[in-house]
Amino acid sequence: MLLPPRVQHYIAAILETCKGGECAPVSVILFGSAAAGGFSGTVSDVDLILVLPDTAGRSASLV
């Protein structure tokens, strides 16, 4: 399944922000309309779950 460009850019920006250091995600889970193929650029949001390593401190969990 190909994600809409807006969703791809959003996920890439989050991964770039979290790249390296203690904030690097172990996993990124996309759910909701973007994952199910019903994403609408005018009304949909992007639902993500970021799984952080156990070593991530509180400041990393607030990203």
DSSP file (Angstrom, degrees, kcal/mol; ACC not computed):
  #  RESIDUE AA STRUCTURE BP1 BP2  ACC     N-H-->O    O-->H-N    N-H-->O    O-->H-N    TCO  KAPPA ALPHA  PHI   PSI    X-CA   Y-CA   Z-CA
    1    1 A M              0   0    0      0, 0.0     2,-0.5     0, 0.0    36,-0.0   0.000 360.0 360.0 360.0 131.5    0.0    0.0    0.0
    2    2 A L        -     0   0    0     35,-0.0     0, 0.0     1,-0.0     0, 0.0  -0.819 360.0-138.8 -94.3 124.9    1.3    3.4   -1.0
    3    3 A L        -     0   0    0     -2,-0.5    32,-0.1     1,-0.1     5,-0.0  -0.519  30.2 -94.8 -80.0 149.7    0.8    6.1    1.6
    4    4 A P    >>  -     0   0    0      0, 0.0     4,-2.3     0, 0.0     3,-0.6  -0.305  37.0-113.4 -58.6 147.5   -0.3    9.6    0.5
    5    5 A P  H 3> S+     0   0    0      0, 0.0     4,-2.7     0, 0.0     5,-0.2   0.857 116.3  57.1 -53.4 -38.7    2.7   12.0    0.1
    6    6 A R  H 3> S+     0   0    0      1,-0.2     4,-1.9     2,-0.2     5,-0.1   0.903 109.3  45.2 -60.4 -41.0    1.6   14.1    3.1
    7    7 A V  H <> S+     0   0    0     -3,-0.6     4,-2.5     2,-0.2     5,-0.2   0.914 111.8  52.0 -69.0 -43.3    1.6   11.1    5.3
    8    8 A Q  H  X S+     0   0    0     -4,-2.3     4,-2.4     1,-0.2    -2,-0.2   0.918 111.6  46.6 -58.7 -44.7    5.0    9.9    4.1
    9    9 A H  H  X S+     0   0    0     -4,-2.7     4,-2.3     2,-0.2    -1,-0.2   0.884 111.4  51.9 -66.7 -38.6    6.5   13.4    4.7
   10   10 A Y  H  X S+     0   0    0     -4,-1.9     4,-2.0    -5,-0.2    -2,-0.2   0.938 112.2  44.6 -62.8 -47.8    5.0   13.6    8.2
   11   11 A I  H  X S+     0   0    0     -4,-2.5     4,-2.5     1,-0.2    -2,-0.2   0.907 112.8  52.1 -64.1 -42.0    6.4   10.2    9.2
   12   12 A A  H  X S+     0   0    0     -4,-2.4     4,-2.4    -5,-0.2    -1,-0.2   0.891 108.5  51.4 -61.8 -39.7    9.8   11.0    7.7
   13   13 A A  H  X S+     0   0    0     -4,-2.3     4,-2.1     2,-0.2    -1,-0.2   0.894 110.6  48.1 -65.5 -40.0    9.9   14.3    9.7
   14   14 A I  H  X S+     0   0    0     -4,-2.0     4,-2.1     2,-0.2    -2,-0.2   0.932 112.5  48.3 -65.4 -45.2    9.1   12.5   12.9
   15   15 A L  H  X S+     0   0    0     -4,-2.5     4,-0.7     1,-0.2    -2,-0.2   0.887 111.4  50.6 -63.6 -38.3   11.8    9.9   12.2
   16   16 A E  H >< S+     0   0    0     -4,-2.4     3,-0.6     1,-0.2    -1,-0.2   0.905 110.2  50.2 -65.2 -41.0   14.3   12.6   11.4
   17   17 A T  H 3< S+     0   0    0     -4,-2.1    -2,-0.2     1,-0.2    -1,-0.2   0.878 117.7  39.4 -62.7 -38.5   13.5   14.4   14.6
   18   18 A C  H 3< S+     0   0    0     -4,-2.1    -1,-0.2    -5,-0.1    -2,-0.2   0.455  86.3 128.5 -92.5  -1.7   13.9   11.3   16.7
   19   19 A K    <<  -     0   0    0     -4,-0.7     4,-0.1    -3,-0.6     3,-0.1  -0.286  68.0  -6.1 -62.4 134.7   17.0    9.9   14.8
   20   20 A G  S >  S+     0   0    0      1,-0.2     3,-0.6     5,-0.1     4,-0.4   0.065 100.1  59.4  73.1 173.6   19.9    8.9   17.0
   21   21 A G  G >  S-     0   0    0      1,-0.2     3,-0.9     2,-0.2    -1,-0.2  -0.096 111.7 -45.0  65.0-165.0   20.3    9.4   20.7
   22   22 A E  G 3  S+     0   0    0      1,-0.2    -1,-0.2    -3,-0.1    -2,-0.1   0.563 131.0  65.2 -78.7  -8.3   18.0    8.0   23.3
   23   23 A C  G <   +     0   0    0     -3,-0.6    -1,-0.2    -4,-0.1    -2,-0.2   0.512  65.4 126.2 -93.2  -6.0   14.9    9.0   21.4
   24   24 A A    <   -     0   0    0     -3,-0.9    -5,-0.1    -4,-0.4    32,-0.1  -0.344  63.7-121.5 -59.6 120.6   15.4    6.7   18.3
   25   25 A P        -     0   0    0      0, 0.0    27,-0.2     0, 0.0     3,-0.1  -0.312  13.5-154.4 -67.3 145.2   12.2    4.7   18.0
   26   26 A V  S    S+     0   0    0     25,-3.5     2,-0.3     1,-0.3    26,-0.2   0.803  83.3   0.1 -79.3 -35.0   12.3    0.9   18.1
   27   27 A S  E     -A   51   0A   0     24,-1.3    24,-2.8     2,-0.0     2,-0.4  -0.992  58.1-151.3-154.3 149.1    9.1    0.8   16.1
   28   28 A V  E     -A   50   0A   0     -2,-0.3     2,-0.5    22,-0.2    22,-0.2  -0.994  16.6-164.1-124.7 123.5    6.6    3.1   14.4
   29   29 A I  E     -A   49   0A   0     20,-2.9    20,-2.3    -2,-0.4     2,-0.5  -0.936   2.9-158.6-114.4 120.9    3.1    1.8   14.1
   30   30 A L  E     +A   48   0A   0     -2,-0.5     2,-0.3    18,-0.2    18,-0.2  -0.840  23.6 159.9 -96.1 130.0    0.7    3.5   11.7
   31   31 A F  E     +A   47   0A   0     16,-2.3    16,-0.7    -2,-0.5     3,-0.4  -0.861  30.1  47.2-139.6 176.5   -3.0    3.0   12.4
   32   32 A G  S >> S-     0   0    0     -2,-0.3     4,-1.9     1,-0.2     3,-0.5  -0.500 110.0 -22.8  87.9-159.0   -6.3    4.6   11.5
   33   33 A S  H 3>>S+     0   0    0      1,-0.2     5,-2.1     2,-0.2     4,-1.0   0.824 133.3  56.5 -62.7 -35.0   -7.5    5.9    8.1
   34   34 A A  H 345S+     0   0    0     -3,-0.4    -1,-0.2    11,-0.3     3,-0.2   0.884 112.5  42.8 -64.6 -36.9   -4.0    6.2    6.6
   35   35 A A  H <45S+     0   0    0     -3,-0.5    -2,-0.2     1,-0.2    -1,-0.2   0.823 115.2  49.4 -76.1 -31.6   -3.3    2.6    7.4
   36   36 A A  H  <5S-     0   0    0     -4,-1.9    -2,-0.2     1,-0.0    -1,-0.2   0.539 115.4-111.2 -87.4  -6.7   -6.7    1.4    6.2
   37   37 A G  T  <5S+     0   0    0     -4,-1.0    -3,-0.2    -5,-0.2    -4,-0.1   0.572  91.5 106.0  90.9   8.6   -6.5    3.2    2.9
   38   38 A G      < +     0   0    0     -5,-2.1    -4,-0.2    -6,-0.2    -5,-0.1   0.130  40.9 144.7-107.1  20.7   -9.3    5.8    3.8
   39   39 A F        -     0   0    0     -6,-0.8     2,-0.5    -5,-0.2     7,-0.0  -0.371  29.8-165.6 -64.7 132.1   -7.0    8.8    4.3
   40   40 A S    >>  -     0   0    0      5,-0.1     4,-3.0    -2,-0.1     3,-1.0  -0.983  15.8-146.5-119.8 120.3   -8.5   12.1    3.2
   41   41 A G  T 34 S+     0   0    0     -2,-0.5    -1,-0.1     1,-0.2    -2,-0.0   0.692  96.5  50.2 -59.3 -20.7   -6.1   15.0    2.9
   42   42 A T  T 34 S+     0   0    0      1,-0.1    -1,-0.2     3,-0.0    -3,-0.0   0.713 128.7  12.0 -93.2 -21.2   -8.8   17.5    3.9
   43   43 A V  T <4 S+     0   0    0     -3,-1.0    -2,-0.2     2,-0.1     2,-0.2   0.583 100.2  95.5-130.5 -16.6  -10.1   15.9    7.1
   44   44 A S     <  -     0   0    0     -4,-3.0     2,-0.2   -11,-0.0    -5,-0.0  -0.489  49.7-157.3 -85.6 149.3   -7.9   13.0    8.2
   45   45 A D        -     0   0    0     -2,-0.2     2,-0.6    -3,-0.0   -11,-0.3  -0.575  27.3-106.2-105.7 179.6   -5.1   13.1   10.8
   46   46 A V        -     0   0    0     -2,-0.2     2,-0.6   -13,-0.1   -14,-0.1  -0.949  27.6-155.7-113.4 120.5   -2.2   10.7   11.0
   47   47 A D  E     +A   31   0A   0    -16,-0.7   -16,-2.3    -2,-0.6     2,-0.3  -0.855  22.1 167.2-100.5 119.2   -2.3    8.2   13.8
   48   48 A L  E     -A   30   0A   0     -2,-0.6     2,-0.5   -18,-0.2   -18,-0.2  -0.963  27.3-156.7-131.0 146.6    1.1    6.9   15.0
   49   49 A I  E     -A   29   0A   0    -20,-2.3   -20,-2.9    -2,-0.3     2,-0.6  -0.997  15.2-158.9-116.6 124.4    2.4    4.9   17.9
   50   50 A L  E     -A   28   0A   0     -2,-0.5     2,-0.7   -22,-0.2   -22,-0.2  -0.919   3.4-154.8-104.2 121.6    6.1    5.4   18.6
   51   51 A V  E     -A   27   0A   0    -24,-2.8   -25,-3.5    -2,-0.6   -24,-1.3  -0.870  15.2-164.0 -97.5 117.0    7.7    2.6   20.6
   52   52 A L        -     0   0    0     -2,-0.7   -29,-0.1   -27,-0.2   -28,-0.1  -0.670  25.9 -97.1 -99.9 154.7   10.8    4.0   22.4
   53   53 A P    >   -     0   0    0      0, 0.0     3,-2.0     0, 0.0    -1,-0.1  -0.294  34.2-111.6 -66.1 155.8   13.6    1.9   23.9
   54   54 A D  T 3  S+     0   0    0      1,-0.3    -2,-0.0     0, 0.0     0, 0.0   0.742 116.3  63.2 -57.8 -23.7   13.4    1.2   27.7
   55   55 A T  T 3  S+     0   0    0      2,-0.0    -1,-0.3   -33,-0.0     2,-0.2   0.558  75.2 113.8 -82.3  -6.9   16.5    3.5   28.1
   56   56 A A    <   -     0   0    0     -3,-2.0   -33,-0.1     1,-0.1    -4,-0.1  -0.446  62.5-136.0 -66.6 133.8   14.6    6.6   26.8
   57   57 A G    >>  -     0   0    0     -2,-0.2     4,-1.3     1,-0.1     3,-0.5  -0.210  29.6 -91.3 -81.6 177.5   14.2    9.1   29.5
   58   58 A R  H 3> S+     0   0    0      1,-0.2     4,-0.6     2,-0.2     3,-0.3   0.870 124.1  58.1 -59.8 -39.3   11.1   11.2   30.3
   59   59 A S  H >4 S+     0   0    0      1,-0.2     3,-0.7     2,-0.2    -1,-0.2   0.863 104.6  51.7 -62.9 -34.5   12.1   14.0   28.0
   60   60 A A  H X4 S+     0   0    0     -3,-0.5     3,-1.3     1,-0.2    -1,-0.2   0.837 103.7  57.8 -69.2 -32.6   12.3   11.6   25.0
   61   61 A S  H 3< S+     0   0    0     -4,-1.3    -1,-0.2     1,-0.3    -2,-0.2   0.620  98.6  61.5 -74.7 -10.1    8.8   10.3   25.7
   62   62 A L  T <<        0   0    0     -3,-0.7    -1,-0.3    -4,-0.6    -2,-0.2   0.350 360.0 360.0 -95.1   5.4    7.4   13.8   25.4
   63   63 A V    <         0   0    0     -3,-1.3    -1,-0.2    -4,-0.1    -2,-0.1   0.492 360.0 360.0 -67.9 360.0    8.5   14.2   21.7
